[in-house]
Amino acid sequence: MLKQQETEKKLNTPAGGFVSRLQGFFFSHRLEIGLLSVIPAAFLVKPNGMFCSYPNLGIFASMVLLFAGMILRTWAGGCAGSHTGDSKIQARHLATSGPYAYVRNPIYLGTILIGIGMVGIIGDSHLLPLCALTFVVLYAVIVPAEEKFLRENFGAEYEAYFQAVPRWIPRSVGWKKSRTASFNWGILVGEASILAVLLLVYGMLKFAAYLK
């Protein structure tokens, strides 16, 4: 029991320094920071027929991206464990099963797909640069912090995983050394709330576009 408590303390103790505090702040408020982009989007949004002569096909493709992103996030969150929604970087084990056998950041990749899908459904190509900027700023801070944490806490195990599995572009086949893990169905509650937020954002941006 004492050994387990010491391990958990190690996994929950953040590193000091300004950069680490900044990374911790970004991680703790990653959802809020992402939603901040909705404010300038509300001023910029003006559907411009970004799919030209193929609006129905474009909307369909955007819906596919959005739902693919939601499925990927849910799959990854369930395989990683309940800590994925926590405000601190932590992990009881190195997640390498499910989508983690193909790409190191499947939850963030799923979020990017959702963002692109949302822009397509709204139909304003001018929102793409804002969407891209939001993800670049957010993940350029968060991802290195997570990698540093995993390298410090899982050592050689993580290094082997790091060398074998890409950060963003999935492998064509799963990593053979990945370990299976039980699926945490409790993740569905958190993902349902994300879907509710997406619907709210969609409604706000559509209303902002209507006012123009």
PLY file of the C-alpha trace (Angstrom):
ply
format ascii 1.0
element vertex 212
property float x
property float y
property float z
element edge 211
property int vertex1
property int vertex2
end_header
0.00 0.00 0.00
2.81 2.41 0.93
4.59 1.69 -2.33
1.41 2.39 -4.30
0.91 5.71 -2.48
4.49 6.72 -3.22
3.96 5.92 -6.91
0.76 7.91 -7.08
2.46 10.86 -5.39
5.26 10.72 -7.89
2.82 10.69 -10.78
0.88 13.64 -9.41
3.79 15.89 -8.44
4.37 18.62 -11.05
7.86 19.87 -11.85
8.82 23.40 -10.77
9.84 26.36 -12.89
7.99 28.91 -14.99
7.75 26.73 -18.09
6.35 23.82 -16.10
3.82 26.10 -14.40
2.78 27.48 -17.78
2.40 23.98 -19.18
0.42 22.97 -16.12
-1.88 25.96 -16.54
-2.48 25.18 -20.22
-3.18 21.54 -19.41
-5.55 22.34 -16.55
-7.51 24.82 -18.67
-7.17 23.14 -22.08
-10.91 23.08 -22.68
-11.40 26.70 -21.64
-8.45 27.85 -23.77
-9.86 25.99 -26.76
-13.26 27.57 -26.23
-11.72 31.05 -26.13
-11.32 30.77 -29.91
-15.11 30.88 -30.17
-15.04 34.57 -29.20
-13.08 35.83 -32.25
-14.86 33.20 -34.37
-18.20 34.81 -33.50
-16.94 38.12 -34.92
-15.33 36.55 -38.00
-17.89 33.92 -38.96
-19.61 34.50 -42.26
-20.51 31.32 -44.18
-19.01 31.70 -47.64
-19.92 28.52 -49.48
-16.52 26.95 -48.85
-17.53 23.81 -50.74
-18.53 25.71 -53.88
-20.76 23.55 -56.08
-20.70 20.58 -53.70
-22.25 21.84 -50.44
-23.99 18.57 -49.57
-20.84 16.54 -50.15
-18.85 19.01 -48.08
-21.29 18.87 -45.19
-21.30 15.08 -45.32
-17.48 14.95 -45.27
-17.43 17.40 -42.36
-19.91 15.29 -40.42
-17.75 12.22 -41.03
-14.71 14.07 -39.67
-16.64 15.25 -36.62
-18.02 11.83 -35.71
-14.68 10.15 -36.49
-13.07 12.58 -34.06
-15.65 11.82 -31.37
-15.22 8.07 -31.82
-11.43 8.36 -31.71
-11.56 10.49 -28.55
-13.93 8.05 -26.85
-11.91 5.00 -27.87
-8.67 6.58 -26.71
-10.11 7.88 -23.45
-11.57 4.50 -22.61
-8.26 2.75 -23.26
-6.18 5.30 -21.32
-8.27 5.37 -18.13
-10.29 7.83 -16.09
-7.40 10.28 -15.60
-7.71 11.74 -19.11
-10.17 14.35 -17.91
-8.12 15.36 -14.86
-6.66 18.81 -14.38
-3.12 17.47 -13.83
-0.85 15.38 -16.02
-0.87 11.91 -14.50
-1.06 8.24 -15.42
-1.05 4.95 -13.50
0.27 3.09 -16.53
1.59 3.82 -20.01
-1.33 3.61 -22.44
-0.30 1.65 -25.54
-3.50 -0.27 -26.39
-6.32 0.60 -28.77
-5.57 3.73 -30.81
-2.40 4.32 -28.79
-0.86 1.42 -30.69
-1.13 3.55 -33.84
-0.53 7.13 -32.70
0.73 8.68 -29.45
-1.90 11.43 -29.16
-5.21 9.97 -30.36
-7.36 12.17 -28.08
-5.80 15.34 -29.44
-5.90 14.01 -32.99
-9.61 13.32 -32.51
-10.10 16.87 -31.24
-8.39 18.26 -34.34
-10.71 16.22 -36.56
-13.68 17.60 -34.62
-12.42 21.16 -35.06
-12.02 20.78 -38.83
-15.40 19.09 -39.07
-17.05 21.93 -37.14
-15.56 24.52 -39.50
-16.87 22.56 -42.48
-20.36 22.24 -41.02
-20.48 25.97 -40.30
-19.25 26.56 -43.85
-16.74 29.36 -43.33
-13.22 28.76 -44.64
-12.00 31.87 -42.82
-12.29 29.97 -39.55
-9.71 27.38 -40.62
-6.66 29.57 -39.76
-8.16 30.39 -36.36
-8.84 26.70 -35.76
-5.29 25.77 -36.76
-3.75 28.52 -34.62
-5.71 27.39 -31.56
-4.51 23.79 -31.89
-0.91 24.79 -32.60
-0.68 27.06 -29.55
-2.45 24.60 -27.26
-0.68 21.40 -28.26
2.75 22.99 -28.72
2.63 23.59 -24.97
0.75 20.52 -23.71
2.27 17.68 -25.74
5.93 18.30 -24.79
4.88 18.51 -21.12
3.11 15.15 -21.34
6.05 13.56 -23.14
8.45 14.84 -20.48
6.21 13.45 -17.73
5.92 10.04 -19.39
9.64 9.84 -20.08
10.47 10.65 -16.46
7.98 8.19 -15.00
8.09 5.27 -17.43
11.69 5.49 -18.63
12.78 2.83 -21.10
9.23 1.58 -21.58
8.13 4.97 -22.85
11.29 5.50 -24.90
10.62 2.28 -26.82
7.04 3.38 -27.40
8.17 6.89 -28.39
10.53 5.53 -31.02
7.98 3.10 -32.49
4.72 5.10 -32.56
4.34 8.50 -34.30
3.10 11.60 -32.50
0.42 12.68 -35.02
0.37 10.55 -38.19
-0.95 7.05 -37.32
0.98 3.91 -38.19
-0.56 1.65 -40.81
-0.41 -1.28 -38.37
-0.57 -1.35 -34.60
2.57 -1.55 -32.49
3.16 -5.23 -31.71
4.42 -4.53 -28.19
1.27 -2.67 -27.12
-0.39 -3.94 -23.94
-4.10 -4.60 -23.74
-6.11 -2.78 -21.07
-9.69 -2.89 -19.88
-11.97 -0.25 -21.39
-13.24 2.45 -19.04
-16.88 2.98 -20.04
-17.14 5.91 -17.65
-15.46 8.00 -20.34
-18.81 8.15 -22.15
-20.09 10.67 -19.60
-17.25 13.09 -20.29
-17.54 12.71 -24.06
-21.29 13.33 -23.88
-20.55 16.65 -22.20
-18.06 17.48 -24.97
-20.76 16.79 -27.54
-23.13 19.11 -25.66
-20.47 21.85 -25.74
-20.01 21.33 -29.49
-23.73 21.71 -30.09
-23.73 24.90 -28.04
-20.76 26.31 -29.97
-22.40 25.41 -33.27
-25.60 27.15 -32.24
-23.74 30.27 -31.10
-21.74 30.58 -34.30
-24.78 29.95 -36.50
-26.66 32.63 -34.57
-23.71 35.05 -34.93
-23.66 34.39 -38.67
-27.43 34.93 -38.86
-27.12 38.36 -37.18
-24.80 39.43 -39.98
0 1
1 2
2 3
3 4
4 5
5 6
6 7
7 8
8 9
9 10
10 11
11 12
12 13
13 14
14 15
15 16
16 17
17 18
18 19
19 20
20 21
21 22
22 23
23 24
24 25
25 26
26 27
27 28
28 29
29 30
30 31
31 32
32 33
33 34
34 35
35 36
36 37
37 38
38 39
39 40
40 41
41 42
42 43
43 44
44 45
45 46
46 47
47 48
48 49
49 50
50 51
51 52
52 53
53 54
54 55
55 56
56 57
57 58
58 59
59 60
60 61
61 62
62 63
63 64
64 65
65 66
66 67
67 68
68 69
69 70
70 71
71 72
72 73
73 74
74 75
75 76
76 77
77 78
78 79
79 80
80 81
81 82
82 83
83 84
84 85
85 86
86 87
87 88
88 89
89 90
90 91
91 92
92 93
93 94
94 95
95 96
96 97
97 98
98 99
99 100
100 101
101 102
102 103
103 104
104 105
105 106
106 107
107 108
108 109
109 110
110 111
111 112
112 113
113 114
114 115
115 116
116 117
117 118
118 119
119 120
120 121
121 122
122 123
123 124
124 125
125 126
126 127
127 128
128 129
129 130
130 131
131 132
132 133
133 134
134 135
135 136
136 137
137 138
138 139
139 140
140 141
141 142
142 143
143 144
144 145
145 146
146 147
147 148
148 149
149 150
150 151
151 152
152 153
153 154
154 155
155 156
156 157
157 158
158 159
159 160
160 161
161 162
162 163
163 164
164 165
165 166
166 167
167 168
168 169
169 170
170 171
171 172
172 173
173 174
174 175
175 176
176 177
177 178
178 179
179 180
180 181
181 182
182 183
183 184
184 185
185 186
186 187
187 188
188 189
189 190
190 191
191 192
192 193
193 194
194 195
195 196
196 197
197 198
198 199
199 200
200 201
201 202
202 203
203 204
204 205
205 206
206 207
207 208
208 209
209 210
210 211
